Amino acid sequence: MIDVRRAAQRYPGGEPGTGIETAHAFSFGPHYDPGNLRFATLIACNEERLAPGAGFTEHPHSHTEIVTWVARGELTHEDSAGHTTVVRPGDVQWLSAGDGVRHIERNAGPEPLVFVQMWLLPLEPGGTPAYDVVRGLADESPYPLPRAGAALHVRRPGPGERAGVPDASAAYLHVVHGTVTLGDETLHPGDSARLTETRGLTLRAGPDAAAEILIWEFPTMAG
């Protein structure tokens, strides 16, 4: 089954007056939707837009796996475990909150920042916080997230090119750049698709521009 959710269906959030605009794909904060709490272990897929100088002040997380993908600009990350990193387009950042961690996220650069942040539930709560950054994640190298029973893939088909979708019990697609077709559906930036028990699917980029798509692969829907 293919369940498409459009960018316009996302819940608006953030604090626009401070330069932070957020679009939530799942029930989040005051936007409570009991029918849209999670997909497999994925509980948030937030599109974040930060103006130069804007950011999230220090705040806590626990029992959450946080994966961040920068679409445009540079994200500065600092956390209570001593990590200070600048994350750029093509990098994947993972923060495992474990029993508890605090962090800061901000746009310290001169250009607008756009990033996608995804939260997943760990299969086992607690544990020691952990952190990792992979620079320039390649299409053929999925990023495994065993603590959440998932793996992240990126696909970057050129204009008119095809790219495969992993065969899995469940998969979640998010379009970062470009336009792609999936079956009979055309997906645009910010659109997503939730796939269950599908096999042999391919994506095709539009004829005029390359595309970039994030795909979460879940071997099982259980979480």
Long-range contacts (C-beta under 8 A, 24 or more apart in sequence): 1-195, 1-196, 1-197, 1-198, 2-182, 2-183, 2-185, 2-193, 2-194, 2-195, 2-198, 3-193, 3-194, 3-195, 3-196, 4-182, 4-185, 4-187, 4-191, 4-192, 4-193, 5-191, 5-192, 5-193, 5-194, 6-188, 6-190, 6-191, 7-188, 7-189, 7-190, 7-191, 10-47, 10-190, 13-46, 14-48, 14-49, 18-54, 19-50, 19-51, 19-52, 19-53, 19-54, 19-107, 20-48, 20-49, 20-50, 20-51, 20-54, 20-55, 20-56, 21-48, 21-49, 22-46, 22-47, 22-48, 22-49, 23-47, 23-190, 25-174, 25-192, 38-121, 38-223, 39-170, 39-172, 39-194, 40-149, 40-150, 40-170, 40-172, 40-216, 40-218, 40-220, 40-221, 40-222, 40-223, 41-65, 41-120, 41-121, 41-122, 41-123, 41-148, 41-149, 41-150, 41-218, 41-223, 42-118, 42-119, 42-120, 42-150, 42-172, 42-216, 42-218, 43-119, 43-120, 43-121, 44-117, 44-118, 44-119, 45-116, 45-117, 45-118, 45-172, 45-174, 45-192, 46-116, 46-117, 46-118, 46-119, 47-114, 47-115, 47-116, 47-190, 48-113, 48-114, 48-115, 48-116, 48-117, 49-112, 49-113, 49-114, 50-75, 50-106, 50-107, 50-112, 50-113, 50-114, 50-115, 51-107, 51-112, 51-113, 52-107, 52-109, 52-110, 52-111, 52-112, 52-113, 53-106, 53-107, 53-108, 54-106, 54-107, 55-104, 55-105, 55-106, 55-107, 55-108, 56-104, 56-105, 56-106, 57-104, 58-102, 58-103, 58-104, 59-102, 59-103, 59-104, 60-100, 60-101, 60-102, 61-95, 61-97, 61-100, 61-101, 61-102, 61-103, 62-97, 62-98, 62-99, 62-100, 62-101, 63-97, 63-98, 63-99, 63-121, 63-122, 63-125, 63-126, 64-97, 64-119, 64-120, 64-121, 64-122, 65-94, 65-95, 65-96, 65-97, 65-119, 65-120, 65-121, 65-122, 65-145, 65-147, 65-148, 66-94, 66-95, 66-96, 66-97, 66-117, 66-118, 66-119, 66-120, 67-92, 67-93, 67-94, 67-117, 67-118, 67-119, 67-120, 67-143, 67-145, 67-152, 68-92, 68-93, 68-94, 68-95, 68-115, 68-116, 68-117, 68-118, 69-93, 69-115, 69-116, 69-117, 69-118, 69-154, 69-176, 69-214, 70-113, 70-114, 70-115, 71-114, 71-115, 71-116, 71-176, 71-177, 71-212, 72-111, 72-112, 72-113, 72-114, 73-107, 73-109, 73-111, 73-112, 73-113, 73-114, 73-115, 74-107, 74-108, 74-109, 74-111, 74-113, 75-105, 75-106, 75-107, 75-113, 75-115, 76-104, 76-105, 76-106, 76-107, 76-108, 76-109, 77-103, 77-104, 77-105, 78-103, 78-104, 79-103, 79-104, 79-129, 79-131, 81-129, 81-131, 83-131, 85-133, 87-115, 87-133, 90-135, 90-136, 90-137, 91-133, 91-134, 91-135, 91-136, 91-137, 92-133, 92-134, 92-137, 92-143, 92-152, 92-154, 93-132, 93-133, 94-130, 94-131, 94-132, 94-133, 94-143, 94-145, 95-129, 95-130, 95-131, 96-122, 96-127, 96-129, 96-130, 96-131, 96-147, 97-129, 98-126, 98-127, 98-128, 98-129, 98-130, 99-126, 99-127, 99-128, 99-129, 100-129, 101-129, 116-174, 116-176, 116-214, 118-214, 118-216, 120-145, 120-148, 120-150, 121-148, 121-223, 122-147, 122-148, 123-147, 123-148, 123-149, 123-223, 139-163, 142-166, 142-217, 148-223, 149-218, 149-219, 149-220, 149-222, 149-223, 150-216, 150-217, 150-218, 151-216, 151-217, 152-214, 152-215, 152-216, 152-217, 153-214, 153-215, 153-216, 153-217, 154-212, 154-213, 154-214, 154-215, 155-203, 155-211, 155-212, 155-213, 155-215, 156-210, 156-211, 156-212, 156-213, 157-203, 157-204, 157-205, 157-210, 157-211, 158-205, 158-210, 159-205, 159-206, 159-207, 159-208, 159-209, 159-210, 160-204, 160-205, 160-206, 160-207, 161-204, 161-205, 161-210, 162-202, 162-203, 162-204, 162-205, 163-202, 163-203, 163-204, 163-205, 163-213, 164-201, 164-202, 164-203, 165-195, 165-198, 165-201, 165-202, 165-203, 165-215, 166-215, 166-217, 167-198, 167-199, 167-200, 168-195, 168-217, 168-218, 168-219, 169-196, 169-197, 169-218, 169-219, 169-220, 169-221, 170-194, 170-195, 170-196, 170-197, 170-217, 170-218, 170-220, 170-221, 171-195, 171-198, 171-215, 171-216, 171-217, 171-218, 172-215, 172-216, 172-218, 173-203, 173-213, 173-214, 173-215, 174-213, 174-214, 174-215, 175-211, 175-212, 175-213, 176-212, 176-213, 176-214, 177-209, 177-210, 177-211, 177-212, 178-205, 178-206, 178-209, 178-210, 178-211, 178-212, 179-205, 179-206, 179-209, 179-211, 180-204, 180-205, 180-206, 180-211, 180-213, 181-206, 196-221
